[in-house]
Amino acid sequence: MLLIEALGSALLGLALSAAAVRALATRLPAPGIVLVSGMLGALFGAYLTHTALGPGHNNLPAVFGGGVLVSAVVLSLLLRPAAGAGRSPQRAPFSLPSRG
């Protein structure tokens, strides 16, 4: 059962990251990084969900759901701001304004 959880979660993470690359190609890094990150995020999410459920709970949809959710979180961390997001480029981040 664990093998099915791992393979299914990896495939779901790969599908989710491929959809993200297709839809948000300009805001993501290289496609290879995105695909690997999505797949590893899904595997970690499946492991985390399987561990949280504990022994004796063979709930495949819950494990797949946990894998997809963690994969989506990992992919959201890879997003860059859109061009022209309204941020002023003159000030460095976390800098205090000078009084001249």
Contacts in CASP RR format, 6 or more apart in sequence:
PFRMAT RR
TARGET T0000
AUTHOR 0000-0000-0000
METHOD contacts of the structure
MODEL  1
MLLIEALGSALLGLALSAAAVRALATRLPAPGIVLVSGMLGALFGAYLTH
TALGPGHNNLPAVFGGGVLVSAVVLSLLLRPAAGAGRSPQRAPFSLPSRG
1 58 0 8 1.000
1 60 0 8 1.000
2 50 0 8 1.000
4 60 0 8 1.000
5 46 0 8 1.000
5 50 0 8 1.000
5 60 0 8 1.000
5 63 0 8 1.000
5 64 0 8 1.000
6 43 0 8 1.000
6 46 0 8 1.000
8 46 0 8 1.000
8 64 0 8 1.000
9 42 0 8 1.000
9 43 0 8 1.000
9 45 0 8 1.000
9 46 0 8 1.000
9 63 0 8 1.000
9 64 0 8 1.000
9 67 0 8 1.000
9 68 0 8 1.000
10 39 0 8 1.000
10 42 0 8 1.000
10 43 0 8 1.000
12 42 0 8 1.000
12 64 0 8 1.000
12 67 0 8 1.000
12 68 0 8 1.000
12 71 0 8 1.000
13 38 0 8 1.000
13 39 0 8 1.000
13 41 0 8 1.000
13 42 0 8 1.000
13 67 0 8 1.000
13 68 0 8 1.000
13 71 0 8 1.000
14 35 0 8 1.000
14 38 0 8 1.000
14 39 0 8 1.000
14 42 0 8 1.000
16 38 0 8 1.000
16 42 0 8 1.000
16 68 0 8 1.000
16 71 0 8 1.000
16 72 0 8 1.000
16 75 0 8 1.000
17 34 0 8 1.000
17 35 0 8 1.000
17 37 0 8 1.000
17 38 0 8 1.000
17 39 0 8 1.000
17 71 0 8 1.000
17 75 0 8 1.000
18 35 0 8 1.000
20 28 0 8 1.000
20 34 0 8 1.000
20 75 0 8 1.000
21 28 0 8 1.000
21 31 0 8 1.000
21 34 0 8 1.000
21 35 0 8 1.000
24 79 0 8 1.000
25 31 0 8 1.000
26 83 0 8 1.000
27 79 0 8 1.000
27 80 0 8 1.000
27 81 0 8 1.000
27 82 0 8 1.000
28 34 0 8 1.000
28 75 0 8 1.000
28 78 0 8 1.000
28 79 0 8 1.000
28 80 0 8 1.000
29 78 0 8 1.000
29 80 0 8 1.000
33 78 0 8 1.000
34 75 0 8 1.000
34 78 0 8 1.000
37 74 0 8 1.000
37 75 0 8 1.000
37 78 0 8 1.000
38 71 0 8 1.000
38 74 0 8 1.000
38 75 0 8 1.000
39 71 0 8 1.000
40 74 0 8 1.000
41 67 0 8 1.000
41 70 0 8 1.000
41 71 0 8 1.000
41 74 0 8 1.000
42 67 0 8 1.000
42 68 0 8 1.000
42 70 0 8 1.000
42 71 0 8 1.000
43 67 0 8 1.000
44 67 0 8 1.000
44 70 0 8 1.000
45 66 0 8 1.000
45 67 0 8 1.000
45 69 0 8 1.000
45 70 0 8 1.000
45 71 0 8 1.000
46 63 0 8 1.000
46 64 0 8 1.000
46 66 0 8 1.000
46 67 0 8 1.000
48 66 0 8 1.000
48 67 0 8 1.000
48 70 0 8 1.000
49 62 0 8 1.000
49 63 0 8 1.000
49 65 0 8 1.000
49 66 0 8 1.000
49 67 0 8 1.000
50 63 0 8 1.000
53 59 0 8 1.000
53 62 0 8 1.000
53 63 0 8 1.000
81 87 0 8 1.000
91 97 0 8 1.000
END
